[in-house]
Amino acid sequence: MNDKKYKMMKVFDCQNMPQAVRTDFYEAQQGAGNDVYVKEYIEWDEDTEPQLYQKWLLDNGADVTDEVLIKHWW
């Protein structure tokens, strides 16, 4: 019997982001390689403003406290 647990996650493609949003995403993910998936937790405290790409994720189907995957490629 397989005891592995699987998790369903929302997946986004950075190439679907508007240019300014994608630039913000790339800057936040410095060091991430090409053609990889980046895990992102959609959460922040009340004293900080979410980054532009996080706002885009929320506007495009992510929910606060979600853990999503973003395809990082250029």
N, C-alpha and C positions, 0 to 999 in steps of 0.2 A: 504494500500500500504506500502511496506517495503522501508524505506528510508536509510537503511544501505548501506554503500559503502564497496565494497570488493576490495582487492588488490591482484594481482598475484605476487608471489615471487618465486625466485629460492631457492630450498632446497638442502642442502648438508648433508651428513652423515659423522661425524668425523671418523667413523670406516673405511671409504674408504681412509683416509689420510695415507700417509707413516708414520711410527713410529715417526720420528723426527718432522714432521709437526704436528702430533697429540699431541705430548708432548708440543710443543710451544703453540698450541691452548688451551690445558688444563691449562697451566700456565697463559695464558692471561685471562682465564675465572674462576679464583679462586672464589670459593663460589657457582658456579653453581652446582646444584644437578644432580643426575643421571636421565636419561630418560626425558630430557626436551629439548626444542628448545631455542637456543640463537639467538637473533637478532644481526646482524653485519652490520655496514655501511662500505662499501668499499671506503674509502677516507682517505687522509692524506695530509699534506702540503709538499711543495717542499724540506724543510729542514730535513725531517725525512724519513727514509727508512721504507717501509712497513714490517710488521712482516712476518716470514716465512709462517705461515698459510694463511695470506692475499695474498701472492704471489701465493700459491697453489690454492686459490679460483679463482684468476684471470686466472691462467693457466687452470682451469677446468670449465670455463663457466661464471664466474662472471665478471661484468664490473665495471670500476671505477664509483663511485657514486651510485652503486646498494645498495639496502637494501636486505640482504639475511637472510635465516634461516639456522642454523646449528644444526642438531640433536646431542645433547651432551649426550653421554652415555658411559658406560664402562662395 
